[in-house]
């Protein structure tokens, strides 16, 4: 254990998880490390739940750098969370938010550091973060994610560090921590390193060091559905034609999300004609790391990596793979400046999209939150090529994911270049609003094609640059609620 704390003076700060958790008291605002449910604290969270379940009055505001489902779910189920920012993915927490018992402030990732510094999320009492080890100078090496941890450490009065011994020590050296100070960010390539390998933590803030051996929980991915496989095929057909049209021999960096569709896209790159692939993304899944291991990808720049057994094995055994994966902090992974400079192909998904390209990625029927927006809008706005991927129909055809008007908007039509569904591809670049709608209806819809065409034709008779029938625009959602289907 001492080998994981190389600063001898800090070894006296080691406490049990139960003892350290008492630093957190009722009514506090607690910042929690972790990014896309990777590298999150575990032992302290378990102790907080145990205290609440034993009858202690314990209510907390929780702030993190991203979605942290494996933190949010136990805290929500124990009734501990009263406020949450800036993103969620936990079904248990979303249910409380939708009932109005938890105040949820949804915020784009790129704006989070600035808002945190200005006190928008309140005074941060304690930050709880996960590390691989503490170095001789007192700084610490994060585990499987960085996210906004440097910002959380800066904002908090007190810090608890969990050293997770289940994490490979070989993660040391994979991180690249760079905090902008108003000057241009000197990052020009995915694999470039511009910062430090560890995060500084003032000794006077460090209240406790806790040892933990609980690995990240990585939910298994469901097999891709047939319609998702068709989306992947349509995407690759488009990309191959687009790169030939541009006279390019390789792809720009690619921003992939997470989940089974994202994994299928990455797996498809293994079978494609593309080589020397680079990823600039929030999270690297096993599929991304496998592409590095096979030699098809040359660099991954990300905020976190999903630590499956396969990924753990590769990181432990292959220094070449470790050199090609750079774990960055959120001010870089979500930086508008960096995204714009690298001009990646960004692959976005959503719940629904309207006929002009506006995207709802977070709320059902406009009201019920499912998950937070995260960096989706920021990537779409600054991408070299912004691609929206969506299955056009759901629930056996009862729902059309392409509608006259979205019930909630997260991403603007102005930031979507390409739409890909299981039916085809719509290229929206350089088109007027009327041309965009026709492109989407004609190329990306199936069961609802005639119904959408009829709506749009009648809307056009009323004139306008962006034709809408206000008395019908949301009637599809009302029909779904009242009749169980959008289909007429």
VEXFI-901765 format. One record per residue (C-alpha): residue in one letter; x, y, z. Coordinates in nm, 3 decimals. Example, Ala and Ser with C-alpha at 12.3 -4.5 7.8 and 13.67 -1.06 7.14 Angstrom:
BEGIN
<'a',<1.230,-0.450,0.780>>;
<'s',<1.367,-0.106,0.714>>;
# end
This chain:
BEGIN
<'x',<0.000,0.000,0.000>>;
<'x',<0.280,0.243,0.089>>;
<'x',<0.417,0.203,-0.264>>;
<'x',<0.107,0.381,-0.389>>;
<'x',<0.184,0.684,-0.166>>;
<'x',<0.535,0.792,-0.261>>;
<'x',<0.525,1.107,-0.050>>;
<'x',<0.611,0.975,0.296>>;
<'x',<0.468,1.282,0.472>>;
<'x',<0.123,1.208,0.332>>;
<'x',<0.106,0.850,0.454>>;
<'x',<-0.024,0.978,0.785>>;
<'x',<-0.339,1.100,0.608>>;
<'x',<-0.460,0.743,0.543>>;
<'x',<-0.799,0.674,0.698>>;
<'x',<-1.067,0.411,0.670>>;
<'x',<-1.350,0.484,0.429>>;
<'x',<-1.593,0.504,0.723>>;
<'x',<-1.375,0.757,0.906>>;
<'x',<-1.307,0.966,0.596>>;
<'x',<-1.675,0.976,0.500>>;
<'x',<-1.749,1.167,0.823>>;
<'x',<-1.576,1.468,0.668>>;
<'x',<-1.891,1.494,0.457>>;
<'x',<-2.181,1.627,0.661>>;
<'x',<-2.548,1.696,0.604>>;
<'x',<-2.620,1.994,0.380>>;
<'x',<-2.281,2.006,0.212>>;
<'x',<-2.205,2.041,-0.158>>;
<'x',<-1.981,1.754,-0.263>>;
<'x',<-1.783,1.736,-0.586>>;
<'x',<-1.734,1.384,-0.717>>;
<'x',<-1.465,1.276,-0.963>>;
<'x',<-1.529,1.048,-1.257>>;
<'x',<-1.612,1.101,-1.621>>;
<'x',<-1.865,0.902,-1.825>>;
<'x',<-1.894,0.662,-1.531>>;
<'x',<-1.521,0.586,-1.532>>;
<'x',<-1.272,0.651,-1.254>>;
<'x',<-1.535,0.748,-0.998>>;
<'x',<-1.496,0.717,-0.617>>;
<'x',<-1.653,0.405,-0.469>>;
<'x',<-1.564,0.340,-0.105>>;
<'x',<-1.678,0.683,0.020>>;
<'x',<-2.002,0.658,-0.177>>;
<'x',<-2.075,0.320,-0.018>>;
<'x',<-2.015,0.466,0.328>>;
<'x',<-2.248,0.762,0.263>>;
<'x',<-2.524,0.522,0.159>>;
<'x',<-2.461,0.308,0.468>>;
<'x',<-2.486,0.613,0.694>>;
<'x',<-2.813,0.726,0.537>>;
<'x',<-2.962,0.377,0.548>>;
<'x',<-2.876,0.353,0.918>>;
<'x',<-3.101,0.652,0.985>>;
<'x',<-2.863,0.947,0.972>>;
<'x',<-2.999,1.269,0.825>>;
<'x',<-2.780,1.316,0.519>>;
<'x',<-2.876,1.530,0.222>>;
<'x',<-2.620,1.656,-0.027>>;
<'x',<-2.583,1.866,-0.338>>;
<'x',<-2.365,1.673,-0.582>>;
<'x',<-2.148,1.817,-0.858>>;
<'x',<-1.932,1.619,-1.098>>;
<'x',<-1.756,1.663,-1.429>>;
<'x',<-1.990,1.441,-1.628>>;
<'x',<-2.243,1.162,-1.596>>;
<'x',<-2.162,0.926,-1.308>>;
<'x',<-2.436,0.664,-1.309>>;
<'x',<-2.264,0.429,-1.065>>;
<'x',<-2.236,0.715,-0.816>>;
<'x',<-2.577,0.870,-0.877>>;
<'x',<-2.783,0.551,-0.858>>;
<'x',<-2.692,0.440,-0.502>>;
<'x',<-2.705,0.798,-0.374>>;
<'x',<-3.043,0.854,-0.540>>;
<'x',<-3.187,0.526,-0.416>>;
<'x',<-3.080,0.618,-0.062>>;
<'x',<-3.245,0.959,-0.097>>;
<'x',<-2.922,1.153,-0.040>>;
<'x',<-2.915,1.384,-0.344>>;
<'x',<-3.108,1.710,-0.329>>;
<'x',<-2.935,1.894,-0.615>>;
<'x',<-2.730,1.766,-0.908>>;
<'x',<-2.518,1.924,-1.180>>;
<'x',<-2.424,1.920,-1.463>>;
<'x',<-2.525,1.583,-1.619>>;
<'x',<-2.704,1.259,-1.533>>;
<'x',<-2.751,0.914,-1.681>>;
<'x',<-2.894,0.725,-1.381>>;
<'x',<-3.253,0.610,-1.425>>;
<'x',<-3.306,0.626,-1.049>>;
<'x',<-3.187,0.986,-1.032>>;
<'x',<-3.380,1.085,-1.347>>;
<'x',<-3.699,0.953,-1.185>>;
<'x',<-3.643,1.178,-0.883>>;
<'x',<-3.566,1.477,-1.105>>;
<'x',<-3.885,1.418,-1.305>>;
<'x',<-4.088,1.398,-0.983>>;
<'x',<-3.943,1.730,-0.874>>;
<'x',<-3.771,1.595,-0.563>>;
<'x',<-3.420,1.665,-0.694>>;
<'x',<-3.318,1.999,-0.849>>;
<'x',<-3.116,1.928,-1.163>>;
<'x',<-2.903,2.190,-1.340>>;
<'x',<-2.816,2.059,-1.686>>;
<'x',<-2.510,2.218,-1.837>>;
<'x',<-2.285,2.174,-2.137>>;
<'x',<-1.943,2.034,-2.050>>;
<'x',<-1.741,2.312,-2.211>>;
<'x',<-1.906,2.576,-1.990>>;
<'x',<-1.874,2.381,-1.666>>;
<'x',<-1.524,2.496,-1.554>>;
<'x',<-1.610,2.865,-1.595>>;
<'x',<-1.938,2.828,-1.408>>;
<'x',<-1.767,2.631,-1.133>>;
<'x',<-1.507,2.905,-1.086>>;
<'x',<-1.776,3.173,-1.063>>;
<'x',<-1.966,2.984,-0.792>>;
<'x',<-2.269,2.902,-1.007>>;
<'x',<-2.302,2.559,-0.843>>;
<'x',<-2.255,2.691,-0.491>>;
<'x',<-1.964,2.662,-0.252>>;
<'x',<-1.785,2.327,-0.289>>;
<'x',<-1.718,2.185,0.057>>;
<'x',<-1.552,1.854,-0.027>>;
<'x',<-1.415,1.690,-0.342>>;
<'x',<-1.387,1.310,-0.355>>;
<'x',<-1.169,1.176,-0.636>>;
<'x',<-1.007,0.850,-0.741>>;
<'x',<-0.636,0.797,-0.806>>;
<'x',<-0.386,0.528,-0.897>>;
<'x',<-0.113,0.669,-0.675>>;
<'x',<0.027,0.980,-0.508>>;
<'x',<0.366,1.096,-0.636>>;
<'x',<0.669,1.223,-0.445>>;
<'x',<0.566,1.588,-0.493>>;
<'x',<0.219,1.525,-0.346>>;
<'x',<0.036,1.536,-0.678>>;
<'x',<-0.176,1.236,-0.773>>;
<'x',<-0.225,1.025,-1.083>>;
<'x',<-0.596,0.987,-1.169>>;
<'x',<-0.731,0.643,-1.250>>;
<'x',<-0.939,0.568,-1.560>>;
<'x',<-1.063,0.923,-1.614>>;
<'x',<-0.971,1.286,-1.569>>;
<'x',<-1.278,1.490,-1.661>>;
<'x',<-1.310,1.801,-1.446>>;
<'x',<-1.112,1.668,-1.148>>;
<'x',<-0.847,1.948,-1.160>>;
<'x',<-1.126,2.205,-1.149>>;
<'x',<-1.304,2.025,-0.865>>;
<'x',<-0.982,2.012,-0.659>>;
<'x',<-0.930,2.383,-0.720>>;
<'x',<-1.284,2.471,-0.611>>;
<'x',<-1.317,2.250,-0.302>>;
<'x',<-1.223,2.339,0.056>>;
<'x',<-1.129,1.980,0.142>>;
<'x',<-1.023,1.678,-0.064>>;
<'x',<-1.054,1.303,-0.012>>;
<'x',<-0.845,1.085,-0.244>>;
<'x',<-0.938,0.721,-0.296>>;
<'x',<-0.642,0.517,-0.416>>;
<'x',<-0.789,0.230,-0.615>>;
<'x',<-0.550,-0.066,-0.607>>;
<'x',<-0.760,-0.256,-0.862>>;
<'x',<-0.655,-0.002,-1.126>>;
<'x',<-0.335,-0.077,-1.322>>;
<'x',<-0.035,0.119,-1.197>>;
<'x',<0.059,0.134,-1.563>>;
<'x',<-0.199,0.412,-1.604>>;
<'x',<0.073,0.641,-1.474>>;
<'x',<0.207,0.834,-1.771>>;
<'x',<-0.111,0.808,-1.980>>;
<'x',<-0.264,1.130,-1.846>>;
<'x',<-0.206,1.476,-1.988>>;
<'x',<-0.333,1.754,-1.763>>;
<'x',<-0.337,2.103,-1.912>>;
<'x',<-0.525,2.394,-1.759>>;
<'x',<-0.570,2.691,-1.997>>;
<'x',<-0.463,3.027,-1.855>>;
<'x',<-0.606,3.253,-2.124>>;
<'x',<-0.346,3.173,-2.387>>;
<'x',<-0.408,2.962,-2.701>>;
<'x',<-0.411,2.589,-2.624>>;
<'x',<-0.110,2.440,-2.807>>;
<'x',<-0.277,2.111,-2.901>>;
<'x',<-0.262,2.038,-3.273>>;
<'x',<-0.280,1.655,-3.290>>;
<'x',<-0.472,1.381,-3.107>>;
<'x',<-0.166,1.201,-2.977>>;
<'x',<0.022,1.514,-2.869>>;
<'x',<0.105,1.569,-2.502>>;
<'x',<0.114,1.925,-2.373>>;
<'x',<0.066,1.900,-1.995>>;
<'x',<0.145,1.718,-1.674>>;
<'x',<0.101,1.349,-1.594>>;
<'x',<-0.056,1.420,-1.255>>;
<'x',<-0.288,1.663,-1.074>>;
<'x',<-0.163,1.894,-0.801>>;
<'x',<-0.349,1.893,-0.470>>;
<'x',<-0.248,2.143,-0.200>>;
<'x',<-0.145,1.950,0.111>>;
<'x',<-0.359,2.173,0.331>>;
<'x',<-0.671,2.062,0.142>>;
<'x',<-0.599,1.690,0.156>>;
<'x',<-0.803,1.566,0.451>>;
<'x',<-0.789,1.192,0.391>>;
<'x',<-0.647,0.917,0.174>>;
<'x',<-0.858,0.603,0.146>>;
<'x',<-0.758,0.273,-0.010>>;
<'x',<-1.011,0.094,-0.227>>;
<'x',<-0.995,-0.218,-0.444>>;
<'x',<-1.333,-0.195,-0.618>>;
<'x',<-1.300,-0.188,-1.000>>;
<'x',<-1.507,0.034,-1.227>>;
<'x',<-1.840,-0.121,-1.315>>;
<'x',<-1.857,-0.152,-1.693>>;
<'x',<-2.203,-0.249,-1.811>>;
<'x',<-2.193,-0.505,-2.095>>;
<'x',<-2.305,-0.375,-2.433>>;
<'x',<-2.610,-0.528,-2.596>>;
<'x',<-2.559,-0.658,-2.949>>;
<'x',<-2.626,-0.397,-3.215>>;
<'x',<-2.979,-0.410,-3.354>>;
<'x',<-3.038,-0.471,-3.727>>;
<'x',<-3.135,-0.109,-3.786>>;
<'x',<-2.817,0.007,-3.609>>;
<'x',<-2.610,-0.216,-3.835>>;
<'x',<-2.778,-0.050,-4.135>>;
<'x',<-2.693,0.293,-3.994>>;
<'x',<-2.329,0.186,-3.964>>;
<'x',<-2.327,0.059,-4.324>>;
<'x',<-2.485,0.380,-4.452>>;
<'x',<-2.234,0.588,-4.256>>;
<'x',<-1.934,0.403,-4.397>>;
<'x',<-2.065,0.422,-4.751>>;
<'x',<-2.103,0.797,-4.710>>;
<'x',<-1.761,0.846,-4.551>>;
<'x',<-1.582,0.648,-4.820>>;
<'x',<-1.748,0.853,-5.093>>;
<'x',<-1.688,1.178,-4.905>>;
<'x',<-1.318,1.115,-4.852>>;
<'x',<-1.276,1.028,-5.221>>;
<'x',<-1.463,1.344,-5.318>>;
<'x',<-1.229,1.549,-5.100>>;
<'x',<-0.923,1.366,-5.230>>;
<'x',<-0.828,1.248,-4.883>>;
<'x',<-0.648,0.923,-4.815>>;
<'x',<-0.731,0.920,-4.444>>;
<'x',<-1.009,1.030,-4.215>>;
<'x',<-0.996,1.337,-3.992>>;
<'x',<-1.008,1.256,-3.619>>;
<'x',<-1.334,1.089,-3.518>>;
<'x',<-1.545,1.169,-3.213>>;
<'x',<-1.742,0.864,-3.106>>;
<'x',<-1.988,0.848,-2.822>>;
<'x',<-2.050,0.541,-2.611>>;
<'x',<-2.289,0.248,-2.626>>;
<'x',<-2.352,-0.031,-2.871>>;
<'x',<-2.398,0.186,-3.182>>;
<'x',<-2.071,0.369,-3.113>>;
<'x',<-1.896,0.035,-3.062>>;
<'x',<-2.040,-0.098,-3.386>>;
<'x',<-1.912,0.208,-3.572>>;
<'x',<-1.564,0.155,-3.429>>;
<'x',<-1.574,-0.216,-3.509>>;
<'x',<-1.675,-0.123,-3.863>>;
<'x',<-1.362,0.092,-3.895>>;
<'x',<-1.159,-0.228,-3.851>>;
<'x',<-1.325,-0.366,-4.163>>;
<'x',<-1.309,-0.040,-4.359>>;
<'x',<-1.050,0.090,-4.602>>;
<'x',<-0.935,0.357,-4.355>>;
<'x',<-0.597,0.343,-4.182>>;
<'x',<-0.408,0.552,-3.926>>;
<'x',<-0.736,0.634,-3.753>>;
<'x',<-0.740,0.890,-3.471>>;
<'x',<-1.009,0.937,-3.207>>;
<'x',<-1.083,1.263,-3.027>>;
<'x',<-1.363,1.174,-2.789>>;
<'x',<-1.501,1.192,-2.439>>;
<'x',<-1.461,0.822,-2.371>>;
<'x',<-1.269,0.532,-2.523>>;
<'x',<-1.453,0.200,-2.522>>;
<'x',<-1.298,-0.143,-2.560>>;
<'x',<-1.362,-0.124,-2.935>>;
<'x',<-1.147,0.190,-2.962>>;
<'x',<-0.861,0.032,-2.768>>;
<'x',<-0.885,-0.285,-2.979>>;
<'x',<-0.839,-0.072,-3.289>>;
<'x',<-0.516,0.063,-3.144>>;
<'x',<-0.404,-0.289,-3.055>>;
<'x',<-0.468,-0.406,-3.413>>;
<'x',<-0.264,-0.121,-3.557>>;
<'x',<-0.556,0.042,-3.741>>;
<'x',<-0.575,0.337,-3.501>>;
<'x',<-0.269,0.544,-3.415>>;
<'x',<-0.403,0.768,-3.138>>;
<'x',<-0.688,0.806,-2.889>>;
<'x',<-0.741,1.137,-2.713>>;
<'x',<-1.014,1.104,-2.450>>;
<'x',<-1.135,1.200,-2.105>>;
<'x',<-1.182,0.843,-1.984>>;
<'x',<-1.142,0.480,-2.082>>;
<'x',<-1.384,0.195,-2.007>>;
<'x',<-1.180,-0.051,-1.801>>;
<'x',<-1.307,-0.387,-1.921>>;
<'x',<-1.090,-0.692,-1.843>>;
<'x',<-0.960,-0.681,-2.201>>;
<'x',<-0.862,-0.314,-2.173>>;
<'x',<-0.699,-0.372,-1.833>>;
<'x',<-0.492,-0.653,-1.983>>;
<'x',<-0.379,-0.443,-2.279>>;
<'x',<-0.283,-0.147,-2.061>>;
<'x',<-0.087,-0.365,-1.822>>;
<'x',<0.098,-0.558,-2.092>>;
<'x',<0.163,-0.322,-2.382>>;
<'x',<0.356,0.002,-2.343>>;
<'x',<0.299,0.077,-2.711>>;
<'x',<-0.076,0.091,-2.654>>;
<'x',<-0.031,0.308,-2.344>>;
<'x',<0.172,0.557,-2.548>>;
<'x',<-0.112,0.595,-2.799>>;
<'x',<-0.389,0.668,-2.544>>;
<'x',<-0.392,1.016,-2.392>>;
<'x',<-0.629,1.082,-2.100>>;
<'x',<-0.706,1.455,-2.087>>;
<'x',<-0.898,1.689,-1.861>>;
<'x',<-1.237,1.825,-1.968>>;
<'x',<-1.117,2.174,-2.050>>;
<'x',<-0.928,2.013,-2.339>>;
<'x',<-1.158,1.726,-2.443>>;
<'x',<-1.452,1.966,-2.466>>;
<'x',<-1.268,2.281,-2.570>>;
<'x',<-1.436,2.463,-2.858>>;
<'x',<-1.094,2.592,-2.964>>;
<'x',<-0.938,2.246,-2.981>>;
<'x',<-1.238,2.081,-3.145>>;
<'x',<-1.251,2.354,-3.409>>;
<'x',<-0.877,2.323,-3.478>>;
<'x',<-0.876,1.943,-3.509>>;
<'x',<-1.202,1.955,-3.712>>;
<'x',<-1.317,1.603,-3.622>>;
<'x',<-1.601,1.403,-3.767>>;
<'x',<-1.845,1.402,-3.476>>;
<'x',<-2.099,1.121,-3.446>>;
<'x',<-2.402,1.228,-3.245>>;
<'x',<-2.723,1.044,-3.158>>;
<'x',<-3.050,1.154,-3.006>>;
<'x',<-3.404,1.073,-2.902>>;
<'x',<-3.569,1.261,-3.186>>;
<'x',<-3.495,1.507,-3.464>>;
<'x',<-3.723,1.734,-3.660>>;
<'x',<-3.743,1.767,-4.037>>;
<'x',<-3.500,2.060,-4.032>>;
<'x',<-3.231,1.892,-3.823>>;
<'x',<-3.296,2.021,-3.470>>;
<'x',<-3.212,1.747,-3.218>>;
<'x',<-3.360,1.644,-2.884>>;
<'x',<-3.104,1.424,-2.710>>;
<'x',<-3.217,1.437,-2.349>>;
<'x',<-3.593,1.457,-2.283>>;
<'x',<-3.892,1.233,-2.353>>;
<'x',<-4.198,1.424,-2.475>>;
<'x',<-4.023,1.749,-2.395>>;
<'x',<-4.054,1.715,-2.019>>;
<'x',<-3.902,1.398,-1.875>>;
<'x',<-3.524,1.399,-1.860>>;
<'x',<-3.348,1.078,-1.958>>;
<'x',<-2.988,1.194,-1.957>>;
<'x',<-2.785,1.510,-1.971>>;
<'x',<-2.662,1.681,-2.284>>;
<'x',<-2.293,1.668,-2.193>>;
<'x',<-2.065,1.777,-2.477>>;
<'x',<-2.292,1.680,-2.766>>;
<'x',<-2.390,2.032,-2.871>>;
<'x',<-2.036,2.162,-2.827>>;
<'x',<-1.892,1.891,-3.053>>;
<'x',<-2.165,1.938,-3.314>>;
<'x',<-2.116,2.316,-3.321>>;
<'x',<-1.738,2.303,-3.370>>;
<'x',<-1.699,1.986,-3.579>>;
<'x',<-1.534,1.962,-3.916>>;
<'x',<-1.827,1.739,-4.013>>;
<'x',<-2.123,1.699,-3.779>>;
<'x',<-2.311,1.371,-3.827>>;
<'x',<-2.642,1.286,-3.662>>;
<'x',<-2.723,0.913,-3.641>>;
<'x',<-3.073,0.808,-3.542>>;
<'x',<-3.302,0.509,-3.585>>;
<'x',<-3.603,0.659,-3.758>>;
<'x',<-3.875,0.460,-3.581>>;
<'x',<-3.930,0.306,-3.238>>;
<'x',<-4.162,0.075,-3.048>>;
<'x',<-4.256,-0.129,-3.351>>;
<'x',<-4.338,0.180,-3.557>>;
<'x',<-4.555,0.351,-3.295>>;
<'x',<-4.301,0.632,-3.265>>;
<'x',<-4.135,0.835,-3.538>>;
<'x',<-3.798,0.971,-3.428>>;
<'x',<-3.823,1.224,-3.712>>;
<'x',<-4.104,1.465,-3.634>>;
<'x',<-4.238,1.802,-3.752>>;
<'x',<-4.096,1.974,-3.442>>;
<'x',<-3.884,1.838,-3.157>>;
<'x',<-4.046,1.851,-2.815>>;
<'x',<-3.717,1.969,-2.659>>;
<'x',<-3.411,2.107,-2.836>>;
<'x',<-3.050,2.039,-2.737>>;
<'x',<-2.866,2.074,-3.069>>;
<'x',<-2.953,2.331,-3.333>>;
<'x',<-3.027,2.250,-3.695>>;
<'x',<-2.743,2.489,-3.784>>;
<'x',<-2.492,2.246,-3.632>>;
<'x',<-2.599,1.928,-3.814>>;
<'x',<-2.435,1.858,-4.151>>;
<'x',<-2.530,1.497,-4.219>>;
<'x',<-2.818,1.277,-4.102>>;
<'x',<-2.788,0.898,-4.115>>;
<'x',<-3.073,0.656,-4.047>>;
<'x',<-3.132,0.294,-4.134>>;
<'x',<-3.297,0.417,-4.456>>;
<'x',<-3.020,0.638,-4.591>>;
<'x',<-2.820,0.959,-4.570>>;
<'x',<-2.927,1.323,-4.591>>;
<'x',<-2.658,1.577,-4.676>>;
<'x',<-2.779,1.911,-4.538>>;
<'x',<-2.474,2.120,-4.620>>;
<'x',<-2.545,2.432,-4.822>>;
<'x',<-2.921,2.374,-4.835>>;
<'x',<-3.209,2.602,-4.748>>;
<'x',<-3.453,2.499,-4.476>>;
<'x',<-3.704,2.373,-4.733>>;
<'x',<-3.433,2.176,-4.911>>;
<'x',<-3.312,2.033,-4.578>>;
<'x',<-3.660,1.908,-4.491>>;
<'x',<-3.704,1.744,-4.831>>;
<'x',<-3.360,1.582,-4.804>>;
<'x',<-3.440,1.432,-4.462>>;
<'x',<-3.794,1.319,-4.552>>;
<'x',<-3.694,1.165,-4.885>>;
<'x',<-3.375,0.991,-4.772>>;
<'x',<-3.406,0.912,-4.402>>;
<'x',<-3.765,0.805,-4.334>>;
<'x',<-3.965,0.489,-4.390>>;
<'x',<-4.302,0.415,-4.234>>;
<'x',<-4.370,0.784,-4.170>>;
<'x',<-4.245,0.916,-4.505>>;
<'x',<-4.590,0.989,-4.652>>;
<'x',<-4.720,1.138,-4.327>>;
<'x',<-4.421,1.371,-4.299>>;
<'x',<-4.440,1.465,-4.667>>;
<'x',<-4.809,1.549,-4.630>>;
<'x',<-4.744,1.765,-4.324>>;
<'x',<-4.457,1.946,-4.492>>;
<'x',<-4.647,2.003,-4.817>>;
<'x',<-4.934,2.165,-4.628>>;
<'x',<-4.692,2.371,-4.416>>;
<'x',<-4.529,2.505,-4.733>>;
<'x',<-4.863,2.638,-4.857>>;
<'x',<-4.859,2.879,-4.562>>;
<'x',<-4.527,3.021,-4.680>>;
<'x',<-4.225,3.121,-4.480>>;
<'x',<-3.857,3.033,-4.479>>;
<'x',<-3.904,2.761,-4.215>>;
<'x',<-4.257,2.628,-4.275>>;
<'x',<-4.440,2.515,-3.961>>;
<'x',<-4.803,2.443,-3.887>>;
<'x',<-4.819,2.563,-3.528>>;
<'x',<-5.146,2.385,-3.455>>;
<'x',<-5.000,2.052,-3.575>>;
<'x',<-4.628,2.071,-3.498>>;
<'x',<-4.655,1.886,-3.167>>;
<'x',<-4.973,1.696,-3.249>>;
<'x',<-4.768,1.383,-3.316>>;
<'x',<-4.651,1.377,-2.954>>;
<'x',<-5.008,1.436,-2.833>>;
<'x',<-5.129,1.148,-3.050>>;
<'x',<-4.864,0.919,-2.901>>;
<'x',<-4.974,1.010,-2.549>>;
<'x',<-5.346,0.971,-2.620>>;
<'x',<-5.352,0.690,-2.877>>;
<'x',<-5.024,0.506,-2.821>>;
<'x',<-4.894,0.585,-3.170>>;
<'x',<-4.790,0.875,-3.392>>;
<'x',<-4.911,0.693,-3.700>>;
<'x',<-5.235,0.820,-3.851>>;
# end
